Amino acid sequence: MDPDALSKAFVEHYYSTFDANRTGLANLYQEASMLSFEGQKIQGSQNIVAKLNNLPFQQCQHSISTVDCQPSGPAGGMLVFVSGNLQLAGEQHALKFSQMFHLMPTPQGSFYVLNDIFRLNYA
């Protein structure tokens, strides 16, 4: 699968899972994985999912504007940079966000998220 198609498929899976069932994201992370969420660093799959489940909103809808990817290193990793809008339930205006994923291959032929950096973009 080419990197653009892979990154697009990953992004679609990640955000549809986030919007419907954040706990379902656990299998995308491993114990070495790290999330930087608005500057706060969280390590490990369980801790990352706990952080995402404890965000101050229950329902949201991501709409993706751009997806850029690059191959990363000899191990077959990939950098994926996403920008888009985050609509929270009950809020009139969407929030703009950027998120970067560093995906690494697994022995089973899939990918996991080694690094994940999320920021809201304030005008």
VMD Tcl script that builds the backbone (N, CA, C; Angstrom):
set m [mol new atoms 369]
animate dup $m
set s [atomselect $m all]
$s set {name element resname resid chain x y z} {
  {N N MET 1 A 0.854 -1.199 0.000}
  {CA C MET 1 A 0.000 0.000 0.000}
  {C C MET 1 A 0.890 1.249 0.000}
  {N N ASP 2 A 0.564 2.199 -0.828}
  {CA C ASP 2 A 1.407 3.389 -0.908}
  {C C ASP 2 A 1.181 4.281 0.325}
  {N N PRO 3 A 2.175 5.092 0.677}
  {CA C PRO 3 A 2.086 5.891 1.908}
  {C C PRO 3 A 0.869 6.808 1.972}
  {N N ASP 4 A 0.484 7.431 0.852}
  {CA C ASP 4 A -0.677 8.325 0.873}
  {C C ASP 4 A -1.964 7.557 1.179}
  {N N ALA 5 A -2.134 6.405 0.555}
  {CA C ALA 5 A -3.329 5.596 0.806}
  {C C ALA 5 A -3.335 5.062 2.232}
  {N N LEU 6 A -2.162 4.652 2.715}
  {CA C LEU 6 A -2.061 4.148 4.085}
  {C C LEU 6 A -2.394 5.232 5.099}
  {N N SER 7 A -1.837 6.425 4.900}
  {CA C SER 7 A -2.087 7.507 5.854}
  {C C SER 7 A -3.554 7.925 5.828}
  {N N LYS 8 A -4.163 7.955 4.648}
  {CA C LYS 8 A -5.578 8.307 4.545}
  {C C LYS 8 A -6.448 7.273 5.262}
  {N N ALA 9 A -6.141 5.988 5.068}
  {CA C ALA 9 A -6.898 4.921 5.729}
  {C C ALA 9 A -6.721 5.006 7.248}
  {N N PHE 10 A -5.489 5.261 7.703}
  {CA C PHE 10 A -5.251 5.399 9.141}
  {C C PHE 10 A -6.059 6.555 9.719}
  {N N VAL 11 A -6.008 7.710 9.058}
  {CA C VAL 11 A -6.698 8.908 9.547}
  {C C VAL 11 A -8.206 8.660 9.622}
  {N N GLU 12 A -8.764 8.056 8.591}
  {CA C GLU 12 A -10.205 7.757 8.608}
  {C C GLU 12 A -10.554 6.838 9.773}
  {N N HIS 13 A -9.743 5.795 9.982}
  {CA C HIS 13 A -9.990 4.849 11.074}
  {C C HIS 13 A -9.839 5.528 12.433}
  {N N TYR 14 A -8.757 6.296 12.603}
  {CA C TYR 14 A -8.484 6.927 13.895}
  {C C TYR 14 A -9.626 7.860 14.313}
  {N N TYR 15 A -10.012 8.770 13.431}
  {CA C TYR 15 A -11.004 9.784 13.827}
  {C C TYR 15 A -12.424 9.215 13.896}
  {N N SER 16 A -12.759 8.245 13.056}
  {CA C SER 16 A -14.089 7.639 13.196}
  {C C SER 16 A -14.172 6.866 14.510}
  {N N THR 17 A -13.077 6.195 14.907}
  {CA C THR 17 A -13.050 5.492 16.190}
  {C C THR 17 A -13.078 6.485 17.339}
  {N N PHE 18 A -12.298 7.558 17.257}
  {CA C PHE 18 A -12.289 8.582 18.308}
  {C C PHE 18 A -13.694 9.134 18.523}
  {N N ASP 19 A -14.376 9.457 17.440}
  {CA C ASP 19 A -15.694 10.087 17.543}
  {C C ASP 19 A -16.760 9.122 18.071}
  {N N ALA 20 A -16.601 7.820 17.816}
  {CA C ALA 20 A -17.627 6.841 18.196}
  {C C ALA 20 A -17.315 6.115 19.505}
  {N N ASN 21 A -16.027 5.802 19.752}
  {CA C ASN 21 A -15.660 4.968 20.892}
  {C C ASN 21 A -14.172 5.108 21.180}
  {N N ARG 22 A -13.811 6.124 21.959}
  {CA C ARG 22 A -12.387 6.408 22.204}
  {C C ARG 22 A -11.631 5.233 22.783}
  {N N THR 23 A -12.287 4.399 23.578}
  {CA C THR 23 A -11.620 3.227 24.162}
  {C C THR 23 A -11.089 2.314 23.065}
  {N N GLY 24 A -11.735 2.312 21.913}
  {CA C GLY 24 A -11.315 1.491 20.789}
  {C C GLY 24 A -9.978 1.891 20.197}
  {N N LEU 25 A -9.432 3.038 20.618}
  {CA C LEU 25 A -8.122 3.475 20.126}
  {C C LEU 25 A -6.975 2.758 20.821}
  {N N ALA 26 A -7.244 2.039 21.906}
  {CA C ALA 26 A -6.180 1.425 22.716}
  {C C ALA 26 A -5.255 0.539 21.889}
  {N N ASN 27 A -5.812 -0.211 20.929}
  {CA C ASN 27 A -4.967 -1.133 20.163}
  {C C ASN 27 A -4.079 -0.420 19.147}
  {N N LEU 28 A -4.235 0.884 18.977}
  {CA C LEU 28 A -3.358 1.641 18.072}
  {C C LEU 28 A -2.081 2.111 18.772}
  {N N TYR 29 A -2.056 2.020 20.099}
  {CA C TYR 29 A -0.906 2.469 20.886}
  {C C TYR 29 A -0.258 1.276 21.575}
  {N N GLN 30 A 1.015 1.451 21.958}
  {CA C GLN 30 A 1.728 0.442 22.742}
  {C C GLN 30 A 2.294 1.114 23.992}
  {N N GLU 31 A 2.984 0.333 24.823}
  {CA C GLU 31 A 3.489 0.890 26.082}
  {C C GLU 31 A 4.556 1.964 25.861}
  {N N ALA 32 A 5.285 1.879 24.752}
  {CA C ALA 32 A 6.311 2.894 24.454}
  {C C ALA 32 A 5.712 4.132 23.794}
  {N N SER 33 A 4.438 4.085 23.440}
  {CA C SER 33 A 3.800 5.208 22.744}
  {C C SER 33 A 3.704 6.425 23.660}
  {N N MET 34 A 3.802 7.618 23.047}
  {CA C MET 34 A 3.659 8.859 23.806}
  {C C MET 34 A 2.712 9.796 23.094}
  {N N LEU 35 A 1.816 10.395 23.888}
  {CA C LEU 35 A 0.904 11.428 23.417}
  {C C LEU 35 A 1.298 12.744 24.076}
  {N N SER 36 A 1.452 13.796 23.278}
  {CA C SER 36 A 1.558 15.159 23.802}
  {C C SER 36 A 0.252 15.845 23.444}
  {N N PHE 37 A -0.555 16.134 24.465}
  {CA C PHE 37 A -1.871 16.724 24.263}
  {C C PHE 37 A -1.858 18.113 24.861}
  {N N GLU 38 A -1.835 19.124 23.986}
  {CA C GLU 38 A -1.775 20.511 24.453}
  {C C GLU 38 A -0.610 20.706 25.427}
  {N N GLY 39 A 0.523 20.051 25.140}
  {CA C GLY 39 A 1.730 20.219 25.941}
  {C C GLY 39 A 1.895 19.229 27.072}
  {N N GLN 40 A 0.857 18.468 27.405}
  {CA C GLN 40 A 0.946 17.469 28.473}
  {C C GLN 40 A 1.371 16.138 27.864}
  {N N LYS 41 A 2.438 15.529 28.407}
  {CA C LYS 41 A 2.957 14.272 27.871}
  {C C LYS 41 A 2.391 13.086 28.656}
  {N N ILE 42 A 1.878 12.102 27.922}
  {CA C ILE 42 A 1.300 10.905 28.505}
  {C C ILE 42 A 1.910 9.709 27.791}
  {N N GLN 43 A 2.381 8.706 28.553}
  {CA C GLN 43 A 3.016 7.544 27.926}
  {C C GLN 43 A 2.253 6.272 28.251}
  {N N GLY 44 A 2.189 5.378 27.262}
  {CA C GLY 44 A 1.578 4.066 27.423}
  {C C GLY 44 A 0.134 4.036 26.965}
  {N N SER 45 A -0.244 2.938 26.355}
  {CA C SER 45 A -1.572 2.792 25.767}
  {C C SER 45 A -2.691 3.065 26.769}
  {N N GLN 46 A -2.635 2.459 27.943}
  {CA C GLN 46 A -3.710 2.640 28.927}
  {C C GLN 46 A -3.816 4.084 29.384}
  {N N ASN 47 A -2.674 4.725 29.638}
  {CA C ASN 47 A -2.684 6.116 30.089}
  {C C ASN 47 A -3.200 7.055 29.004}
  {N N ILE 48 A -2.833 6.776 27.759}
  {CA C ILE 48 A -3.279 7.617 26.647}
  {C C ILE 48 A -4.795 7.518 26.489}
  {N N VAL 49 A -5.321 6.307 26.503}
  {CA C VAL 49 A -6.769 6.133 26.349}
  {C C VAL 49 A -7.511 6.731 27.538}
  {N N ALA 50 A -6.946 6.603 28.744}
  {CA C ALA 50 A -7.571 7.227 29.921}
  {C C ALA 50 A -7.643 8.740 29.738}
  {N N LYS 51 A -6.577 9.352 29.222}
  {CA C LYS 51 A -6.576 10.797 28.968}
  {C C LYS 51 A -7.669 11.162 27.956}
  {N N LEU 52 A -7.739 10.424 26.865}
  {CA C LEU 52 A -8.724 10.725 25.827}
  {C C LEU 52 A -10.152 10.527 26.334}
  {N N ASN 53 A -10.357 9.514 27.157}
  {CA C ASN 53 A -11.696 9.271 27.706}
  {C C ASN 53 A -12.101 10.306 28.748}
  {N N ASN 54 A -11.122 10.974 29.355}
  {CA C ASN 54 A -11.416 11.955 30.393}
  {C C ASN 54 A -11.398 13.396 29.892}
  {N N LEU 55 A -11.409 13.594 28.584}
  {CA C LEU 55 A -11.510 14.948 28.045}
  {C C LEU 55 A -12.860 15.536 28.448}
  {N N PRO 56 A -12.949 16.864 28.559}
  {CA C PRO 56 A -14.160 17.484 29.110}
  {C C PRO 56 A -15.353 17.530 28.151}
  {N N PHE 57 A -15.422 16.605 27.222}
  {CA C PHE 57 A -16.573 16.497 26.323}
  {C C PHE 57 A -16.771 15.025 25.993}
  {N N GLN 58 A -18.011 14.633 25.821}
  {CA C GLN 58 A -18.310 13.235 25.508}
  {C C GLN 58 A -18.494 13.017 24.007}
  {N N GLN 59 A -19.156 13.958 23.348}
  {CA C GLN 59 A -19.441 13.787 21.931}
  {C C GLN 59 A -18.708 14.840 21.110}
  {N N CYS 60 A -18.148 14.405 19.988}
  {CA C CYS 60 A -17.478 15.332 19.087}
  {C C CYS 60 A -17.486 14.737 17.689}
  {N N GLN 61 A -17.174 15.585 16.726}
  {CA C GLN 61 A -17.088 15.156 15.332}
  {C C GLN 61 A -15.889 15.835 14.694}
  {N N HIS 62 A -14.924 15.033 14.242}
  {CA C HIS 62 A -13.768 15.574 13.525}
  {C C HIS 62 A -14.102 15.692 12.048}
  {N N SER 63 A -13.686 16.770 11.431}
  {CA C SER 63 A -13.735 16.874 9.974}
  {C C SER 63 A -12.331 17.251 9.519}
  {N N ILE 64 A -11.769 16.430 8.652}
  {CA C ILE 64 A -10.365 16.536 8.259}
  {C C ILE 64 A -10.238 17.453 7.045}
  {N N SER 65 A -9.306 18.408 7.145}
  {CA C SER 65 A -9.031 19.322 6.030}
  {C C SER 65 A -7.851 18.843 5.193}
  {N N THR 66 A -6.745 18.476 5.857}
  {CA C THR 66 A -5.550 18.044 5.131}
  {C C THR 66 A -4.914 16.842 5.823}
  {N N VAL 67 A -4.270 16.001 5.017}
  {CA C VAL 67 A -3.461 14.886 5.506}
  {C C VAL 67 A -2.176 14.888 4.691}
  {N N ASP 68 A -1.037 15.028 5.363}
  {CA C ASP 68 A 0.267 14.963 4.703}
  {C C ASP 68 A 1.060 13.825 5.331}
  {N N CYS 69 A 1.839 13.123 4.520}
  {CA C CYS 69 A 2.640 12.030 5.075}
  {C C CYS 69 A 4.017 11.998 4.428}
  {N N GLN 70 A 4.944 11.419 5.192}
  {CA C GLN 70 A 6.306 11.187 4.714}
  {C C GLN 70 A 6.792 9.868 5.294}
  {N N PRO 71 A 7.584 9.105 4.510}
  {CA C PRO 71 A 8.239 7.939 5.100}
  {C C PRO 71 A 9.228 8.406 6.164}
  {N N SER 72 A 9.440 7.580 7.183}
  {CA C SER 72 A 10.290 7.984 8.299}
  {C C SER 72 A 11.246 6.860 8.686}
  {N N GLY 73 A 12.493 6.996 8.278}
  {CA C GLY 73 A 13.542 6.097 8.747}
  {C C GLY 73 A 13.551 4.727 8.093}
  {N N PRO 74 A 14.636 3.996 8.350}
  {CA C PRO 74 A 14.823 2.689 7.706}
  {C C PRO 74 A 13.905 1.597 8.237}
  {N N ALA 75 A 13.252 1.814 9.393}
  {CA C ALA 75 A 12.390 0.777 9.968}
  {C C ALA 75 A 11.014 0.741 9.309}
  {N N GLY 76 A 10.749 1.671 8.372}
  {CA C GLY 76 A 9.469 1.654 7.679}
  {C C GLY 76 A 8.386 2.472 8.351}
  {N N GLY 77 A 8.796 3.412 9.197}
  {CA C GLY 77 A 7.826 4.271 9.867}
  {C C GLY 77 A 7.256 5.317 8.924}
  {N N MET 78 A 6.275 6.052 9.440}
  {CA C MET 78 A 5.640 7.089 8.638}
  {C C MET 78 A 5.197 8.239 9.535}
  {N N LEU 79 A 5.431 9.455 9.072}
  {CA C LEU 79 A 4.913 10.642 9.733}
  {C C LEU 79 A 3.622 11.047 9.029}
  {N N VAL 80 A 2.588 11.321 9.825}
  {CA C VAL 80 A 1.300 11.741 9.278}
  {C C VAL 80 A 0.888 13.016 9.999}
  {N N PHE 81 A 0.665 14.080 9.244}
  {CA C PHE 81 A 0.271 15.369 9.808}
  {C C PHE 81 A -1.146 15.692 9.336}
  {N N VAL 82 A -2.016 15.990 10.299}
  {CA C VAL 82 A -3.440 16.194 10.022}
  {C C VAL 82 A -3.856 17.577 10.507}
  {N N SER 83 A -4.673 18.252 9.726}
  {CA C SER 83 A -5.321 19.471 10.211}
  {C C SER 83 A -6.807 19.347 9.922}
  {N N GLY 84 A -7.596 20.004 10.762}
  {CA C GLY 84 A -9.028 19.924 10.554}
  {C C GLY 84 A -9.807 20.690 11.599}
  {N N ASN 85 A -11.095 20.364 11.680}
  {CA C ASN 85 A -12.013 21.006 12.612}
  {C C ASN 85 A -12.567 19.975 13.574}
  {N N LEU 86 A -12.796 20.408 14.801}
  {CA C LEU 86 A -13.360 19.570 15.848}
  {C C LEU 86 A -14.634 20.242 16.336}
  {N N GLN 87 A -15.761 19.607 16.056}
  {CA C GLN 87 A -17.052 20.143 16.471}
  {C C GLN 87 A -17.489 19.432 17.745}
  {N N LEU 88 A -17.636 20.200 18.822}
  {CA C LEU 88 A -18.085 19.637 20.090}
  {C C LEU 88 A -19.598 19.746 20.164}
  {N N ALA 89 A -20.239 18.744 20.752}
  {CA C ALA 89 A -21.693 18.739 20.890}
  {C C ALA 89 A -22.138 19.969 21.678}
  {N N GLY 90 A -23.143 20.668 21.168}
  {CA C GLY 90 A -23.687 21.829 21.862}
  {C C GLY 90 A -22.936 23.125 21.633}
  {N N GLU 91 A -21.843 23.086 20.895}
  {CA C GLU 91 A -21.059 24.293 20.617}
  {C C GLU 91 A -21.375 24.787 19.210}
  {N N GLN 92 A -21.474 26.119 19.074}
  {CA C GLN 92 A -21.818 26.690 17.780}
  {C C GLN 92 A -20.648 26.646 16.806}
  {N N HIS 93 A -19.442 26.958 17.282}
  {CA C HIS 93 A -18.271 27.063 16.411}
  {C C HIS 93 A -17.341 25.866 16.592}
  {N N ALA 94 A -16.810 25.397 15.478}
  {CA C ALA 94 A -15.839 24.303 15.524}
  {C C ALA 94 A -14.479 24.851 15.956}
  {N N LEU 95 A -13.677 23.984 16.578}
  {CA C LEU 95 A -12.307 24.313 16.945}
  {C C LEU 95 A -11.382 23.783 15.854}
  {N N LYS 96 A -10.339 24.540 15.527}
  {CA C LYS 96 A -9.355 24.086 14.561}
  {C C LYS 96 A -8.259 23.324 15.320}
  {N N PHE 97 A -7.778 22.229 14.721}
  {CA C PHE 97 A -6.741 21.446 15.375}
  {C C PHE 97 A -5.700 20.975 14.369}
  {N N SER 98 A -4.534 20.626 14.900}
  {CA C SER 98 A -3.473 19.953 14.144}
  {C C SER 98 A -3.020 18.759 14.970}
  {N N GLN 99 A -2.681 17.677 14.281}
  {CA C GLN 99 A -2.220 16.486 14.984}
  {C C GLN 99 A -1.184 15.786 14.121}
  {N N MET 100 A -0.112 15.316 14.769}
  {CA C MET 100 A 0.961 14.613 14.086}
  {C C MET 100 A 1.074 13.215 14.680}
  {N N PHE 101 A 1.131 12.217 13.813}
  {CA C PHE 101 A 1.318 10.827 14.239}
  {C C PHE 101 A 2.626 10.308 13.651}
  {N N HIS 102 A 3.388 9.580 14.475}
  {CA C HIS 102 A 4.540 8.832 13.984}
  {C C HIS 102 A 4.150 7.365 14.059}
  {N N LEU 103 A 3.865 6.783 12.910}
  {CA C LEU 103 A 3.431 5.393 12.842}
  {C C LEU 103 A 4.630 4.486 12.628}
  {N N MET 104 A 4.631 3.359 13.335}
  {CA C MET 104 A 5.703 2.366 13.191}
  {C C MET 104 A 5.087 1.022 12.831}
  {N N PRO 105 A 5.780 0.243 11.980}
  {CA C PRO 105 A 5.232 -1.060 11.591}
  {C C PRO 105 A 5.307 -2.066 12.735}
  {N N THR 106 A 4.349 -2.983 12.736}
  {CA C THR 106 A 4.359 -4.101 13.685}
  {C C THR 106 A 4.817 -5.355 12.937}
  {N N PRO 107 A 5.279 -6.370 13.662}
  {CA C PRO 107 A 5.663 -7.627 12.992}
  {C C PRO 107 A 4.495 -8.263 12.236}
  {N N GLN 108 A 3.263 -7.952 12.651}
  {CA C GLN 108 A 2.084 -8.529 11.999}
  {C C GLN 108 A 1.723 -7.826 10.687}
  {N N GLY 109 A 2.450 -6.752 10.353}
  {CA C GLY 109 A 2.203 -6.075 9.085}
  {C C GLY 109 A 1.287 -4.869 9.169}
  {N N SER 110 A 0.890 -4.499 10.373}
  {CA C SER 110 A 0.086 -3.285 10.522}
  {C C SER 110 A 0.979 -2.183 11.110}
  {N N PHE 111 A 0.357 -1.136 11.637}
  {CA C PHE 111 A 1.109 -0.028 12.219}
  {C C PHE 111 A 0.548 0.314 13.586}
  {N N TYR 112 A 1.413 0.869 14.441}
  {CA C TYR 112 A 0.958 1.427 15.706}
  {C C TYR 112 A 1.468 2.856 15.819}
  {N N VAL 113 A 0.859 3.625 16.723}
  {CA C VAL 113 A 1.236 5.020 16.929}
  {C C VAL 113 A 2.339 5.069 17.980}
  {N N LEU 114 A 3.544 5.449 17.566}
  {CA C LEU 114 A 4.645 5.610 18.514}
  {C C LEU 114 A 4.562 6.993 19.159}
  {N N ASN 115 A 4.331 8.013 18.348}
  {CA C ASN 115 A 4.224 9.392 18.841}
  {C C ASN 115 A 2.965 10.032 18.282}
  {N N ASP 116 A 2.328 10.842 19.124}
  {CA C ASP 116 A 1.076 11.516 18.771}
  {C C ASP 116 A 1.126 12.892 19.429}
  {N N ILE 117 A 1.085 13.945 18.629}
  {CA C ILE 117 A 1.109 15.318 19.158}
  {C C ILE 117 A -0.150 16.023 18.683}
  {N N PHE 118 A -0.920 16.536 19.646}
  {CA C PHE 118 A -2.189 17.210 19.349}
  {C C PHE 118 A -2.156 18.630 19.867}
  {N N ARG 119 A -2.621 19.575 19.033}
  {CA C ARG 119 A -2.756 20.980 19.431}
  {C C ARG 119 A -4.002 21.581 18.826}
  {N N LEU 120 A -4.718 22.349 19.633}
  {CA C LEU 120 A -5.760 23.212 19.097}
  {C C LEU 120 A -5.081 24.424 18.482}
  {N N ASN 121 A -5.637 24.951 17.402}
  {CA C ASN 121 A -5.075 26.118 16.723}
  {C C ASN 121 A -5.965 27.305 16.994}
  {N N TYR 122 A -5.469 28.235 17.789}
  {CA C TYR 122 A -6.232 29.418 18.147}
  {C C TYR 122 A -5.885 30.560 17.210}
  {N N ALA 123 A -6.900 31.272 16.752}
  {CA C ALA 123 A -6.665 32.395 15.846}
  {C C ALA 123 A -6.260 33.634 16.624}
}
mol reanalyze $m
mol bondsrecalc $m
mol representation Tube
mol addrep $m
